[in-house]
């Protein structure tokens, strides 16, 4: 996964059970807005893991969500951050 913070890009390897923060999950879900990810959590469509005050999402849960939820025709292109 590649992520840009403060103008710098960093890359890290993630496995199926690895945890992503909200911003990484938004990118993996196809460049969604962060509030859209919070809405999916609030609607219980995306399970979360809490570590203290941090809200984290398993990559396998994101993969499952993407496979079971059809994309809107209005969304153009695929996610550049995640292939799975």
C-alpha positions in Angstrom: 0.0 0.0 0.0 1.3 3.5 -0.9 0.2 6.5 1.1 1.1 10.2 0.9 1.5 12.1 4.2 2.6 15.7 4.3 3.8 15.5 0.7 5.9 12.4 1.2 5.0 9.0 -0.1 5.6 5.9 1.9 4.9 2.3 1.1 4.3 -0.7 3.4 3.4 -4.3 2.8 0.0 -5.4 4.1 -1.3 -8.9 4.6 -4.9 -10.1 4.8 -5.1 -9.7 8.6 -3.2 -6.4 8.7 -5.1 -3.4 10.0 -5.6 -0.1 8.1 -6.5 3.2 9.6 -9.5 5.2 8.2 -7.5 7.1 5.6 -5.9 3.9 4.3 -9.2 2.1 4.2 -10.8 5.0 2.3 -8.0 4.7 -0.3 -8.4 0.9 -0.5 -12.2 1.2 -0.9 -11.7 3.3 -4.1 -10.7 6.8 -3.0 -13.8 7.3 -0.8 -14.1 10.2 1.5 -13.1 9.5 5.1 -16.7 10.3 6.3 -18.0 7.7 3.9 -15.9 5.1 5.6 -17.2 6.3 9.0 -20.8 6.0 7.6 -20.1 2.4 6.5 -18.9 1.6 10.1 -21.9 3.4 11.7 -24.3 1.4 9.4 -22.4 -1.8 10.5 -21.5 -2.7 6.9 -17.8 -2.6 7.8 -16.5 -4.2 11.0 -13.8 -2.4 13.0 -11.1 -3.2 15.5 -10.5 -0.6 18.2 -7.1 -0.1 19.7 -7.5 2.5 22.3 -9.0 5.5 20.6 -7.9 4.3 17.1 -10.4 2.8 14.7 -8.8 0.2 12.5 -10.2 -2.0 9.7 -8.9 -5.4 8.6 -7.8 -5.6 5.0 -9.8 -8.9 4.6 -13.0 -7.1 5.7 -12.4 -4.4 3.0 -11.8 -7.1 0.4 -15.0 -8.9 1.4 -17.0 -5.6 1.3 -15.6 -4.8 -2.2 -16.5 -8.3 -3.5 -20.1 -8.3 -2.1 -21.0 -4.6 -2.9 -21.5 -3.5 -6.5 -19.8 -0.3 -7.5 -21.8 2.6 -8.6 -21.7 3.3 -12.4 -20.9 6.9 -11.5 -17.5 5.8 -10.1 -14.9 5.9 -12.8 -11.9 3.7 -12.7 -10.6 1.4 -10.0 -8.7 2.1 -6.9 -5.0 2.9 -7.6 -4.2 1.9 -4.0 -5.5 -1.5 -3.7 -5.9 -4.5 -6.0 -7.8 -7.4 -4.6 
